[in-house]
Amino acid sequence: MSLILSVVIPVYKTEQYLGDCLKSLSGLTDFREKTEVIVVSDCSPGPAEEICQKFSSRLNLRYHQHKRNLSVFQARKSGIDLARGRYILSLDSDDYLIEMRWGDLIRHLDEHDVDILRFSIATEKDKVSSLDRNVIFHEKVWDYFVSSQHWQLAGTIVKKNLFSYFFSSLSPLKARCYINMADDLCKIV
């Protein structure tokens, strides 16, 4: 059986939050054969690998270390390149998920051919915003994410082949892509 969902978590100087982030994924323990968690340290000086080791018995978890600091964009890209799931959920290491119904989510991803799936997110840890169920067609994706300011990947699951398409469109630039602001938006478009 192939993996359905890969959770990609870049880390740079945010190890103090990484444990809470990984703990919020503990519901994936029952879905180890269908999910994976990939933590990519962007040459972070803290104990990211040791924190990951504490969760490796509960989660299907892989740790990857950059040899030098490249950017959060490159850390996400590395995690996505390593991902074996059909879908990618990208989290920042200072994000955590609450009240996830992992079984329903994984079943939905497995049974439906969705490109992008968004769910409610907490924008300021204490304020939860709710997103309506919408079907957004290709030509409207940019408007949806930019005009409505839903441009972060947190709370968004994206089909991996959409990322592959985006990354291949960057390759002809033959330059190291360093995007340090709104990198989430750049990866969706």
N, C-alpha and C positions, 0 to 999 in steps of 0.2 A: 504494500500500500504506500502510495506516495504522500509526502507531506502536503498539508493543505495551507498551513499558516506559519510564516516566519516572523518573529518579532525582532526587530533590529534596534539596538540601543547604543548610540555613540556616547563615549565618556571622555570628558576632559575637565579635570579639576572639579568634578561633581561627585566624587565617591561618597561624600557624606549623605547623599540622597539615594545612591544606587541600591542599597539594601531595601529601602522602602519600595522602590520601583520593582525590584525582583520579587519581593514579598507579595506585591499586588498581582503578580502573575501566578501565584500558587495554585489557582484553580486549573491551571494547565497540567497539573500533575496527572490528572486522569486522562489526559489526551496527549501523552508523550509520543505516541506513535503517529500522531497527525500534526504535531506542532514542534517548533524549535524556537529557542531564544538565542540570538547572536549578540554578544556584547563586544563592541569594538572600541578599544582604548586608543585615542589619538595621541599616543605617547604621553598620557597623563601621568604625573609624578606620584599619584596616590596608589592605594592598595586595591585597585579594581579587580585584579586577578584573584586575590585572596577572598574578596567579597563574593565573587562568582563561584568560587570553590564551595562556599557554604551552601549554595543553592543547587549545585550540580547533581545532587542525589534526588532532588524533587523535580527539577525541570530538565528537559532535553536541551542542555545549554552548551554553547560553544563560545570560547573566548578568543579574540584575535587582537594582537597588539601591533600598531603601526611602529615602524622603526624611528620615525620622526613625526613631529606635529605637522599635519597637512591642512586640516580644517574640518569643521563639523560636516560639511558637504562630502568631503572625501571619506570621512569615517562612515557616514550613512551609505555612500556608494560601495565601500568595501563590504559592509554588512549585506547589502542587497546583492552584490556579486556573489557572495558566499552562500546566500540563502538557497535552500532547496524547496521551499514551499511555493505553491502557486500564487499565494497572496502575501503581501508585506504589510505589517503593522509597524510603523516607525514610532518609537517613543524616545523622548529625551530622558536622560538618566535622572532628572529631577521631576519627571512625571510619574504618576501612579494611577492605576485604574481602580475604580470602585464599583461594586455590585455588577460584575460581569457575569453574564450567563453564557459561559464558554461553550457548553454543549449545543445550545441553540445557535450560537454564532457559527461554530464550525460546521454544523449540519447545514445551515443556510448557505455558507460558502461552497460546501461540497455539492449541494443540490441545485444551485442557481449560478448562472454564468454572469456575474456582475463584474464591472470594471473598477468601480469605486464605491465603497460603502462607508458612510459616515454615521457616527452616533453621537450622543450628547457628550459634551466636554465641559470641564470646569475651567473657566478662563483665569480665575484668580483664586483657586483652591477653595474659596467659600461661595462663589457665585457660579451656579450651573446654568448653562444655556442649553436650550433644547432645539434640535433641528428637525424640521418637518421631513416626512418621507417624500422625496422627489426623484424623478427620473430626469437625468440631465444628459443631453446628447452632446456628442463630441464638440460641436461648434460653440456650445454654451458653457463648456467647462471653465474657460478663462473668466468669463463674466461672473459665474457663480463664485469662484474662489476669490477673485479680486474685488468685484463690486460689493459683494456681501461681506468681505473681509474674513472669509473662512479659509484663509490661506495656510494655516498650519496643518501639518500631517497628523498631529495628535488627534485622536478620535477618528482617524481615517484609515481604511484598509484599501490598498491599491493592488491590482493584479500585477504580478512581477513583470510580465511581458511589456507593460506600459513603461516601466522603468527602463527595461532593456532598450526599448525604442528611443526613449529620451537620451540615454547614455550613448547610443550609436549616433544620434544626431550631433552630439558634442564632439565625437572623435575627429571629424574632419578639421576641427579648429586646431588640432595638433599643439595645443597649449595646455598647461596645467590649469585646470579650472579651479579657481579659488573663489568660492561664494560664501561670504561670512554674514550675510543678512538676508532674511527671507529665503534661505536655502530650501525650505519646504516648498514654497511656491514654485521655485525654479524646477523642482523635480516633478511636479505634477503636470506642468504644461508641456 
